[in-house]
């Protein structure tokens, strides 16, 4: 990432020189690099790409980034695989491999002379004068940051998300391209369950995850926060997902809405056939979790030894004043001590002890 950041900065400085801009490259850094996706969320796997966004100043154009910058990258010895620029994609991207690590590099031009190091990508003003491809590119970072802010316990969120993503891969339903769900979709689904059960640990959250989405009635949307109204005066007039206003949004089968403005449906690729497959997988996983819970519960309750004959259970009751003095000694804490005091809630004041011997058939 440091190498890529230096290359992007070198390219931006060269672009400034072409335009006759006087910039002190020794003291002024023009660009910033931000990560998003699984890497930023802390659930990155070794074989996964690192999603990266280049934030560039106003003198850097998208056209130049997707033409001259790839040529510069191909000259670098650390680039260990072919450089693929895809400027016409829904989210324009340059795919490359640096020292064996796959990187997806996105680009956005901001209306600033130089991008400050402490830039807040969640600030809505960052979107000022940004074109639509730039907004979609910038929203990758904004969504990741917003998710981390909205989950009640980041550690439990990460543990649960790792398990869910592994399950999805094993079940063959981890793919945006094929009409299933990708990384950001699964992250939002897990984050919503974390919000519903804020005090639960990862094991419980995983069980709840399958139960919630097995029972979820689609196309009711998954929302981590309130979708911001794009007609509000303080916003920029960008189009947010809103099925009440936009008829096309009513056609979405499995809306999983991004939490950053402008809100978008991150699962627009889902088809009727893939939705049915995922619902079947949720149902099967929920059933497996219930079976596991019942087995563990049965093991706890199965406190009687396995016997084929009848078994006698004898329960003796004594008066308080008949308790031996040694019952309050520390070595016998399990016999009646709690916090250094004698426990008397387990005995009665019956005038005479009696024995009850019920028979229990196994």
Buried (B, 14 or more C-beta within 10 A) or exposed (E): BEBBBEBBBBBBBBBBEEEEEEBEBEEEBBBBBBBBBBBBBEBBEEEBBBBBBBBBBEBBBBEBBBEBBBEBBEEBEBBEEEBEBEBEEEBBBBBBBBEEBBBBBBBBBBEBEBBEEEBEBBEBEBBEEBEEBBBBBBBBBBBBBBBBEBBBBBEBBBBBBBBBBEBBEEBEBBBBEEBBBBBBBBBBBBBBBBBEBEEBEBEBBBBBBBBBBBEBEBBEBBBBBEBBBBEEEEBBEBBBBBBEEEEEBEEBBBBBBBBBBBBBBBBBBBEEEBBEBBBEBBBEBBEEBEEEEEEEEEEEEEEEEEEEEEEEEEEEBBEEEEBEEEBBEEEEBEBBBEEEEEBEEEBEEEEEEEEEEEEEEE
